[in-house]
């Protein structure tokens, strides 16, 4: 890791070749997603903990607000958002891509990313703050002030943890939804374990985008945090083994399921996603359309647009109407629309099997874009 003196400068000198630098934390879901891809890709990179000084000196001057992960590129640029980091590295570094490269498997991979990033995160928030609160507070303090005393680290950690803990309610974590979240998560673990009895990764013999997205929440939050990690080891040792395979995986090894097929063992996970996540997406799309009426093109889109009633694991509760999942959904709809007639027919068959044709037909009448690291009305 580079010394702190480089914090104020990120531009290669003439003839100098710098490595990528990933700024994040071990406890961050989306940092883990990006890190796993960089490691799999075999790209040379340094890693920098997102301390308060790093936020102040590196992230905020370049991005405009405090957010991780951020990837500093060898050319002196910056990429933010785990999905965009993966796409950037795939485009600029030789070797295999996280994208499957065939239309139906690409669709399935994008769906799993949407699920892991924007729905399974609910379980991550619940288990972290319900079962691992003391541990993660200490972790925040250790990363932010490694030279401080334990008492000072605990104080600093609580300052950092408080707004994140409070945000769990916006994700739908509450006493009313607690049993539903756990039922959903344990059902997912059972389904994924069944899948992993037949396949090493989501789409066969090598990781793809869906694996990296799942790894983010499963490794960095639900396995690494001690209480939830012990639960995973007890309930889903096959998933723990998959995490270990992800840690060891390197690009160039393994083949995907042949003929652009999606394994039948993946269908229960996709059906669970459609049943629970789609209603939330539909509510968010309606909220976005109503909000956008008074907004010009280029207007920054709020992260949430009020709250709504949602269901998870058979329990009802309140959750924020998040807009970023609609950006992910827009990518799925664009990919589906761009397919040839034959490819679209095969993809439609998958969607009909999982009850998800409405995902690509959902009217999201507000076109979104990412500009200056923020979601805007296109």
C-alpha positions in Angstrom: 0.0 0.0 0.0 1.3 3.4 -0.9 2.3 5.9 1.8 -0.1 8.7 2.6 1.9 11.2 0.8 0.4 10.4 -2.5 -3.1 11.4 -1.4 -3.0 14.8 -2.9 -1.7 13.7 -6.4 -3.2 11.1 -8.7 -1.8 11.5 -12.2 1.1 9.5 -13.7 4.3 11.3 -14.5 5.6 11.1 -18.0 6.5 7.4 -18.8 5.2 6.3 -15.4 2.7 3.4 -15.2 0.6 3.3 -12.0 -1.5 0.4 -10.8 -5.2 0.7 -10.1 -6.1 1.8 -6.6 -9.3 0.6 -5.1 -10.6 2.7 -2.3 -13.1 1.0 0.0 -13.2 -1.1 3.2 -13.3 -4.8 3.9 -16.7 -4.5 5.5 -18.2 -2.8 2.4 -20.5 -4.9 0.2 -19.7 -3.0 -3.0 -16.0 -2.8 -2.3 -15.9 -6.6 -2.0 -17.8 -6.9 -5.3 -15.2 -4.8 -7.1 -12.2 -6.3 -5.3 -13.2 -9.8 -6.2 -13.4 -8.9 -9.9 -10.0 -7.1 -9.9 -8.5 -10.1 -8.2 -10.1 -12.6 -10.6 -9.1 -10.5 -13.5 -5.5 -10.6 -12.4 -5.1 -6.8 -12.6 -2.4 -5.2 -10.5 -4.0 -2.9 -7.9 -3.3 -1.4 -4.6 -6.0 -1.0 -2.0 -6.6 2.0 0.3 -8.9 2.0 3.3 -11.5 4.8 3.2 -10.4 6.7 6.2 -11.8 10.2 7.0 -8.6 11.6 5.5 -9.0 9.6 2.3 -12.6 10.8 2.0 -11.4 14.4 2.5 -8.3 14.3 0.3 -9.1 11.9 -2.5 -12.8 10.9 -2.8 -14.7 14.2 -2.2 -12.4 16.3 -4.4 -12.9 13.9 -7.3 -16.4 12.6 -6.9 -18.1 15.4 -5.0 -19.4 13.5 -2.0 -18.3 10.6 0.3 -19.0 7.3 -1.4 -17.2 4.0 -1.9 -15.9 2.1 -3.7 -13.9 4.3 -6.0 -11.3 3.1 -8.4 -8.4 5.3 -9.4 -7.2 4.3 -12.8 -3.6 4.2 -14.1 -4.4 7.1 -16.5 -5.4 9.3 -13.6 -9.2 8.9 -13.8 -11.7 7.7 -11.3 -14.6 5.2 -11.6 -17.3 5.0 -9.0 -20.0 2.3 -8.6 -19.1 -1.4 -8.4 -20.9 -2.3 -11.7 -19.1 0.5 -13.6 -15.8 -0.5 -12.0 -16.3 -4.1 -13.3 -17.2 -2.8 -16.8 -14.3 -0.4 -16.9 -11.7 -3.0 -15.9 -13.2 -5.6 -18.4 -12.9 -3.0 -21.1 -9.3 -1.9 -20.4 -7.6 -5.1 -19.2 -7.1 -8.2 -21.4 -8.6 -11.6 -20.6 -12.0 -13.0 -19.8 -15.0 -10.7 -19.0 -17.4 -10.8 -16.1 -20.1 -10.6 -18.8 -21.2 -14.0 -20.0 -21.2 -12.9 -23.6 -24.5 -14.7 -24.6 -27.9 -13.0 -24.3 -29.9 -15.2 -22.0 -27.0 -15.8 -19.6 -26.3 -12.1 -19.7 -29.9 -11.4 -18.7 -29.8 -13.9 -15.9 -26.5 -12.4 -14.7 -28.0 -8.9 -14.7 -31.0 -10.1 -12.8 -28.8 -11.7 -10.1 -26.8 -8.5 -9.8 -30.1 -6.5 -9.3 -31.1 -9.0 -6.7 -27.8 -9.1 -4.8 -27.1 -5.4 -4.9 -30.6 -4.1 -4.3 -32.6 -6.8 -2.4 -30.3 -9.2 -0.6 -28.8 -6.1 0.9 -31.8 -6.0 3.1 -30.6 -9.2 4.8 -27.1 -7.8 5.0 -28.4 -4.7 6.8 -30.6 -6.8 9.2 -27.9 -9.3 10.2 -25.2 -6.7 10.6 -27.1 -4.4 12.9 -29.2 -7.0 14.7 -26.5 -9.5 15.4 -23.1 -7.9 14.8 -23.5 -4.3 16.0 -20.7 -4.3 18.6 -18.3 -6.0 16.2 -18.9 -3.7 13.2 -18.7 -0.6 15.4 -15.2 -1.7 16.5 -14.3 -2.5 12.9 -15.3 1.0 11.8 -13.2 2.5 14.5 -10.2 0.3 13.7 -10.2 1.2 10.0 -10.8 4.9 10.6 -8.3 5.4 13.3 -5.8 2.5 13.4 -3.4 4.3 15.7 -6.0 5.3 18.3 -6.7 3.5 21.6 -9.5 0.9 21.7 -11.7 3.3 23.6 -11.1 6.1 21.1 -11.8 3.6 18.2 -15.1 2.6 19.9 -16.1 6.3 20.1 -15.1 7.0 16.5 -16.7 3.8 15.3 -20.0 4.7 16.9 -20.0 8.1 15.3 -19.6 6.4 11.9 -22.0 3.6 12.6 -24.9 5.7 13.8 -26.2 7.0 10.5 -25.5 3.7 8.8 -27.5 1.8 11.5 -30.3 4.3 11.2 -30.4 3.8 7.4 -31.3 0.1 8.0 -34.9 1.2 8.5 -35.0 2.8 5.1 -34.0 -0.5 3.6 -37.0 -2.1 5.4 -35.3 -3.6 8.5 -37.7 -3.5 11.4 -39.2 -5.7 14.2 -42.2 -6.3 11.8 -40.0 -7.6 9.0 -37.3 -9.4 11.1 -38.8 -12.9 10.7 -39.6 -12.3 7.1 -36.0 -11.1 6.3 -34.6 -14.2 8.0 -37.0 -16.5 6.2 -36.1 -14.9 2.8 -32.4 -15.2 3.5 -32.5 -18.7 4.7 -34.6 -19.7 1.8 -32.0 -18.1 -0.5 -29.2 -20.0 1.2 -31.1 -23.3 0.7 -31.7 -22.6 -2.9 -28.2 -21.4 -3.6 -26.8 -24.4 -1.8 -28.8 -26.7 -4.1 -27.5 -24.9 -7.1 -23.9 -25.2 -5.9 -24.2 -29.0 -5.6 -24.3 -29.1 -9.4 -22.4 -25.9 -10.5 -19.3 -24.3 -9.1 -20.6 -20.8 -9.9 -23.8 -19.1 -10.9 -23.6 -19.9 -14.6 -21.3 -22.9 -14.6 -17.6 -23.3 -14.3 -16.4 -19.7 -13.9 -17.6 -16.6 -12.1 -19.7 -14.0 -13.9 -21.3 -10.7 -12.9 -23.9 -12.4 -10.8 -21.2 -14.2 -8.7 -19.3 -10.9 -8.1 -22.6 -9.2 -7.0 -23.5 -12.1 -4.7 -20.0 -12.3 -3.3 -20.2 -8.6 -2.2 -23.0 -9.1 0.2 -22.4 -12.7 1.2 -18.7 -12.4 1.9 -18.2 -8.8 3.1 -21.3 -8.7 5.3 -23.0 -12.0 5.9 -19.9 -14.2 6.2 -17.3 -11.8 7.4 -19.4 -10.5 10.3 -19.0 -13.1 13.0 -22.5 -14.0 14.2 -24.0 -14.1 10.7 -20.8 -15.9 9.5 -21.3 -18.7 12.0 -24.9 -19.0 10.9 -23.9 -19.3 7.3 -21.4 -22.0 8.2 -24.1 -23.9 10.0 -26.9 -23.5 7.5 -25.0 -23.3 4.2 -21.5 -24.8 4.1 -21.8 -25.1 0.3 -22.1 -21.3 0.1 -19.0 -21.0 2.3 -17.2 -23.3 -0.1 -18.3 -21.1 -3.0 -16.9 -18.0 -1.2 -13.6 -19.8 -0.9 -13.7 -20.7 -4.7 -14.4 -17.1 -5.5 -11.3 -16.1 -3.5 -9.2 -18.5 -5.4 -10.8 -18.1 -8.9 -8.7 -16.6 -11.7 -9.8 -15.5 -15.2 -9.2 -18.0 -18.0 -10.3 -21.1 -16.1 -13.7 -22.8 -16.4 -16.5 -22.8 -18.9 -20.1 -21.6 -18.7 -23.1 -23.9 -19.2 -23.3 -24.6 -22.9 -25.8 -23.2 -25.4 -26.6 -20.0 -23.5 -28.6 -22.1 -21.0 -29.5 -21.0 -17.6 -29.3 -23.8 -15.0 -32.7 -25.0 -13.7 -31.2 -24.8 -10.2 -31.0 -21.1 -10.5 -34.8 -20.7 -11.2 -36.0 -20.8 -7.5 -33.7 -17.9 -6.7 -35.0 -15.9 -9.7 -38.6 -16.7 -8.9 -38.1 -15.5 -5.3 -36.5 -12.3 -6.7 -39.4 -11.6 -9.0 -42.1 -12.3 -6.4 -40.7 -9.9 -3.9 -38.5 -7.4 -5.6 -40.7 -6.7 -8.6 -43.5 -5.0 -6.7 -41.0 -2.7 -5.1 -39.5 -1.8 -8.5 -43.0 -1.1 -9.8 -43.8 1.2 -6.9 -40.4 3.0 -7.3 -41.1 3.5 -11.0 -44.4 5.1 -10.3 -42.9 7.4 -7.6 -40.1 8.4 -10.1 -42.6 9.3 -12.8 -44.6 11.4 -10.4 -41.5 13.2 -9.0 -40.1 13.8 -12.5 -43.0 15.8 -13.7 -41.6 19.0 -12.2 -38.0 18.2 -13.0 -35.9 19.3 -16.0 -33.5 17.1 -18.0 -30.3 16.7 -16.1 -32.0 17.0 -12.7 -30.3 15.0 -10.0 -32.5 12.1 -8.9 -33.0 11.6 -5.2 -31.9 8.4 -3.7 -35.3 7.7 -2.3 -38.7 9.1 -3.1 -40.8 8.5 0.0 -41.7 5.2 1.5 -44.1 2.3 0.6 -45.4 -1.0 2.0 -43.3 -3.9 0.9 -43.3 -7.7 1.6 -40.4 -9.9 2.3 -40.6 -13.5 3.5 -44.3 -13.2 4.0 -44.0 -10.2 6.3 -45.1 -6.6 5.6 -43.2 -3.5 6.5 -42.2 -0.1 5.3 -39.2 0.6 3.0 -37.8 3.5 1.1 -38.7 3.9 -2.6 -35.2 3.6 -3.9 -34.3 4.9 -7.4 -30.9 3.3 -8.1 -32.5 -0.1 -8.7 -34.4 1.5 -11.6 -31.0 2.3 -13.2 -30.1 -1.4 -13.0 -33.5 -2.3 -14.3 -33.1 0.1 -17.2 -29.9 -1.7 -18.2 -31.8 -5.0 -18.2 -34.6 -3.6 -20.3 -32.2 -2.1 -22.7 -30.3 -5.4 -23.1 -33.6 -7.3 -23.7 -34.8 -4.7 -26.3 -31.5 -4.9 -28.2 -31.7 -8.7 -28.7 -32.4 -10.3 -32.0 -35.8 -11.9 -32.4 -34.5 -15.4 -31.8 -32.4 -14.4 -28.7 -35.4 -12.5 -27.3 -37.6 -15.5 -27.7 -35.2 -17.6 -25.6 -34.9 -14.9 -23.0 -38.6 -14.4 -22.9 -39.0 -18.1 -22.2 -36.7 -17.7 -19.2 -38.7 -14.7 -18.0 -42.0 -16.5 -18.3 -40.7 -19.5 -16.4 -39.7 -17.3 -13.4 -42.8 -15.1 -13.7 -40.6 -12.2 -14.7 -41.8 -11.0 -18.1 -43.3 -8.0 -16.3 -39.7 -7.0 -15.4 -38.9 -6.1 -19.0 -42.4 -4.8 -19.7 -42.6 -2.5 -16.7 -43.1 1.0 -17.9 -40.3 3.1 -16.6 -41.1 6.3 -18.4 -38.3 8.4 -17.0 -35.0 7.7 -18.7 -32.0 7.8 -16.3 -28.3 8.5 -16.8 -25.2 8.6 -14.6 -23.4 12.0 -14.8 -20.7 13.2 -12.5 -21.2 10.1 -10.4 -24.8 10.8 -9.7 -28.1 9.6 -11.1 -29.9 12.2 -13.3 -32.9 12.5 -15.5 -31.6 11.8 -19.0 
